[in-house]
């Protein structure tokens, strides 16, 4: 899901825009992992904690943060350290935007959060791609000395898998965690939420036809061609609101009060 969001940002030209002036931004569900107890943290360091379970996320904080963004408020988003498995004291300041791409493995699982989205995207990829994209880097094979399946000649390891290795985990631990937690959690919690998607994107970032359609939809929002959307999630019914387009405040680069944000999300395992 992160690669699709990054491609959308690239095509919209938002990567070149100063953060405070961006009309589109990305938020990750990964920022909202719960603060672990000492016992849970010890398990996490051994690869024995399930980060792919719905209970691993701080849904209350996630919901309140998204609600504040929709209401046009500047928010502070937590920063999670995947090496120490802890929430850092430092936060990321997020300014109001017209469109928010909220990505994560279980963004549709909680109904209160799911109902906030204007458009729900589900990025559908096969299990091999889900394993190889455990990281944020683009797929690029590099030789690994020996295969965990006993191949004496070794095999090629996609660079994205190295994300978890850089977090202090060896390859065997990553694969064990995948088979023990990630894959079962995908089948039990993530895959069933596919039914809530408005748009399903097969092949992920390789599906440029689908991505270009999403980009055009967002561009229409930014241009004011789409002036109405359903806000039933926040007011409890299906009333339709006109979408305001206030001027940007020049002072401090903060958007003017009353700015509203769309929330668009994609859901796919790491």
Wavefront OBJ file of the C-alpha trace (Angstrom):
o trace
v 0.000 0.000 0.000
v 2.871 2.385 0.734
v 4.346 1.948 -2.755
v 0.994 2.781 -4.349
v 0.597 5.885 -2.176
v 4.129 7.011 -3.005
v 3.471 6.568 -6.721
v 0.269 8.634 -6.416
v 2.195 11.390 -4.654
v 4.858 11.303 -7.358
v 2.354 11.560 -10.214
v 0.584 14.438 -8.480
v 3.907 16.259 -8.108
v 3.397 16.549 -4.355
v 6.830 15.178 -3.451
v 8.389 18.406 -4.701
v 6.117 20.617 -2.596
v 7.175 21.941 0.815
v 5.436 19.935 3.528
v 3.297 22.777 4.865
v 2.024 23.606 1.382
v 1.139 20.084 0.272
v -2.433 19.514 -0.838
v -2.018 15.726 -0.552
v -0.247 13.818 2.196
v 0.342 10.248 3.332
v -0.280 8.887 6.800
v 0.603 5.348 7.840
v -1.236 3.117 10.267
v 2.215 1.970 11.398
v 2.546 5.244 13.310
v -0.233 4.161 15.648
v 1.151 0.984 17.188
v 0.406 0.762 20.891
v 2.981 1.441 23.566
v 4.110 -2.034 24.644
v 4.459 -3.313 28.156
v 7.860 -4.611 29.250
v 6.665 -8.170 28.690
v 5.308 -7.397 25.219
v 8.483 -5.546 24.275
v 10.601 -8.539 25.293
v 8.472 -10.744 23.044
v 8.754 -8.227 20.207
v 12.536 -8.240 20.375
v 12.422 -12.025 19.954
v 9.969 -11.803 17.058
v 7.219 -13.332 19.173
v 4.795 -10.388 19.273
v 2.001 -10.144 16.715
v 2.150 -6.671 15.148
v -0.435 -7.730 12.543
v -3.265 -8.247 15.042
v -5.950 -5.522 15.358
v -5.159 -5.188 19.066
v -1.606 -4.072 18.217
v -2.912 -0.647 17.164
v -3.990 2.312 19.267
v -7.355 2.747 17.556
v -8.544 5.521 19.881
v -5.525 7.681 19.072
v -5.822 6.806 15.385
v -9.479 7.823 15.285
v -8.995 11.078 17.179
v -6.032 12.039 14.982
v -7.938 11.398 11.763
v -10.986 13.236 13.080
v -8.851 16.284 13.892
v -7.364 16.201 10.403
v -10.826 16.069 8.832
v -11.778 19.078 10.942
v -8.842 21.003 9.506
v -6.632 20.956 12.583
v -2.853 20.641 12.708
v -1.978 17.404 14.506
v 1.036 15.618 15.921
v 1.432 12.048 14.681
v 3.385 9.554 16.806
v 6.744 8.209 15.654
v 7.270 4.476 16.181
v 10.751 2.967 16.450
v 10.733 -0.518 14.934
v 14.202 -1.298 16.245
v 13.336 -0.822 19.923
v 9.601 -1.453 19.426
v 8.674 1.717 21.240
v 6.921 5.018 20.609
v 9.407 7.879 20.527
v 8.965 11.198 22.278
v 9.391 12.959 18.927
v 6.265 13.455 16.841
v 5.593 14.492 13.259
v 3.552 17.653 12.753
v 0.897 17.177 10.064
v -0.778 20.209 8.554
v -4.270 20.241 6.971
v -4.520 19.043 3.382
v -7.221 18.532 0.775
v -6.558 14.801 0.442
v -5.061 12.374 2.941
v -3.882 8.939 1.849
v -4.101 6.752 4.947
v -2.423 3.405 4.373
v -2.053 0.279 6.468
v -2.813 -3.387 6.805
v -5.974 -3.035 8.895
v -7.348 0.428 8.154
v -10.760 -1.072 7.320
v -10.998 -3.342 10.360
v -12.348 -0.782 12.847
v -15.757 0.478 11.710
v -15.437 3.939 13.283
v -12.226 4.497 11.339
v -13.418 2.747 8.184
v -16.510 4.921 7.952
v -14.441 8.105 7.876
v -13.035 7.401 4.404
v -14.376 9.056 1.294
v -12.848 6.397 -0.948
v -11.542 2.990 0.111
v -8.807 1.311 -1.898
v -7.629 -2.259 -1.462
v -4.283 -3.125 -3.044
v -4.455 -6.791 -3.997
v -1.161 -8.648 -4.491
v -0.134 -12.291 -4.250
v 1.529 -13.760 -1.174
v 5.046 -13.770 -2.656
v 4.867 -10.036 -3.324
v 3.492 -9.419 0.168
v 6.494 -11.206 1.646
v 9.014 -9.432 -0.582
v 7.469 -6.053 0.226
v 7.989 -6.302 3.943
v 10.073 -3.170 3.419
v 9.766 0.266 1.931
v 12.551 0.057 -0.643
v 11.795 -0.807 -4.298
v 12.209 -4.502 -5.167
v 15.760 -5.201 -6.273
v 17.294 -8.656 -5.861
v 20.585 -9.015 -4.059
v 22.458 -12.297 -3.500
v 22.101 -13.940 -0.103
v 24.742 -16.545 0.842
v 22.456 -19.416 1.786
v 18.787 -20.185 1.494
v 16.732 -20.861 4.652
v 15.206 -23.756 2.744
v 18.564 -25.519 2.437
v 19.586 -24.444 -1.053
v 23.373 -24.761 -1.000
v 23.697 -22.456 -4.003
v 21.990 -19.600 -2.197
v 19.214 -17.427 -3.593
v 18.312 -13.837 -4.350
v 16.745 -11.821 -1.554
v 14.566 -8.829 -2.499
v 15.888 -5.652 -0.906
v 12.524 -4.850 0.776
v 12.927 -7.885 3.031
v 16.050 -6.203 4.350
v 13.902 -3.631 6.145
v 13.256 -6.050 8.980
v 16.869 -7.235 8.907
v 17.991 -3.627 9.405
v 15.723 -3.556 12.446
v 17.897 -6.176 14.093
v 16.148 -9.350 12.936
v 17.775 -12.161 11.031
v 16.207 -13.719 7.954
v 15.052 -16.838 9.784
v 13.220 -14.696 12.356
v 11.557 -12.679 9.585
v 10.331 -15.784 7.781
v 9.172 -17.375 11.039
v 7.257 -14.221 11.949
v 5.703 -14.184 8.491
v 4.414 -17.746 8.726
v 3.423 -17.460 12.407
v 1.807 -14.017 12.493
v 1.723 -12.106 9.212
v 0.161 -14.651 6.866
v -2.455 -15.956 9.368
v -3.369 -12.389 10.361
v -3.771 -11.423 6.719
v -6.178 -14.295 6.144
v -8.129 -13.738 9.365
v -8.230 -9.952 9.671
v -7.056 -8.163 6.536
v -8.477 -10.184 3.645
v -12.071 -10.134 4.974
v -11.993 -6.303 4.939
v -11.617 -6.416 1.167
v -15.423 -6.425 0.990
v -15.464 -2.840 2.280
v -13.316 -1.531 -0.580
v -14.777 0.787 -3.200
v -11.869 0.112 -5.541
v -9.628 -2.976 -5.711
v -6.232 -2.530 -7.348
v -4.778 -5.834 -8.611
v -0.981 -6.061 -8.978
v -0.409 -3.021 -6.800
v 1.991 -0.383 -8.100
v 2.377 -2.267 -11.402
v -1.250 -1.454 -12.263
v -0.696 1.988 -13.725
v -4.142 2.121 -15.337
v -5.814 1.926 -11.916
v -3.307 4.290 -10.311
v -3.787 6.883 -13.054
v -7.557 6.737 -12.505
v -7.067 7.374 -8.787
v -4.667 10.218 -9.559
v -7.229 11.784 -11.905
v -9.913 11.467 -9.217
v -7.698 13.247 -6.703
v -6.804 15.882 -9.276
v -10.516 16.531 -9.810
v -10.872 17.074 -6.059
v -7.940 19.486 -6.018
v -9.325 21.376 -9.021
v -12.748 21.699 -7.419
v -14.497 19.539 -10.029
v -15.788 17.312 -7.223
v -17.649 19.586 -4.847
v -19.702 17.107 -2.833
v -18.990 13.997 -0.858
v -20.684 11.839 1.762
v -19.818 12.706 5.342
v -22.026 10.154 7.075
v -19.118 8.909 9.177
v -18.828 12.109 11.142
v -22.458 13.162 11.433
v -24.183 9.802 11.734
v -26.202 9.954 8.513
v -25.761 10.208 4.776
v -26.168 13.947 4.400
v -24.172 15.567 1.605
v -21.981 18.606 2.210
v -20.497 21.120 -0.192
v -16.720 20.999 -0.005
v -15.135 24.342 0.899
v -11.914 25.536 -0.720
v -10.568 28.238 1.622
v -7.480 30.244 0.827
v -4.138 29.205 2.224
v -2.870 31.318 5.104
v 0.461 32.896 4.202
v 1.590 33.354 7.799
v 3.496 30.313 8.994
v 2.392 28.277 5.973
v -0.612 26.896 7.868
v -3.818 26.372 5.951
v -6.719 28.643 6.889
v -9.173 27.616 9.590
v -12.091 25.556 8.383
v -10.004 23.580 5.923
v -11.426 20.098 5.416
v -9.612 16.988 4.308
v -10.608 13.935 2.334
v -9.386 10.640 3.702
v -8.466 8.051 1.127
v -6.959 4.752 2.183
v -5.373 1.621 0.865
v -5.173 -1.670 2.682
v -2.612 -4.380 2.034
v -0.193 -6.274 4.246
v 3.380 -4.996 4.593
l 1 2 3 4 5 6 7 8 9 10 11 12 13 14 15 16 17 18 19 20 21 22 23 24 25 26 27 28 29 30 31 32 33 34 35 36 37 38 39 40 41 42 43 44 45 46 47 48 49 50 51 52 53 54 55 56 57 58 59 60 61 62 63 64 65 66 67 68 69 70 71 72 73 74 75 76 77 78 79 80 81 82 83 84 85 86 87 88 89 90 91 92 93 94 95 96 97 98 99 100 101 102 103 104 105 106 107 108 109 110 111 112 113 114 115 116 117 118 119 120 121 122 123 124 125 126 127 128 129 130 131 132 133 134 135 136 137 138 139 140 141 142 143 144 145 146 147 148 149 150 151 152 153 154 155 156 157 158 159 160 161 162 163 164 165 166 167 168 169 170 171 172 173 174 175 176 177 178 179 180 181 182 183 184 185 186 187 188 189 190 191 192 193 194 195 196 197 198 199 200 201 202 203 204 205 206 207 208 209 210 211 212 213 214 215 216 217 218 219 220 221 222 223 224 225 226 227 228 229 230 231 232 233 234 235 236 237 238 239 240 241 242 243 244 245 246 247 248 249 250 251 252 253 254 255 256 257 258 259 260 261 262 263 264 265 266 267 268 269 270
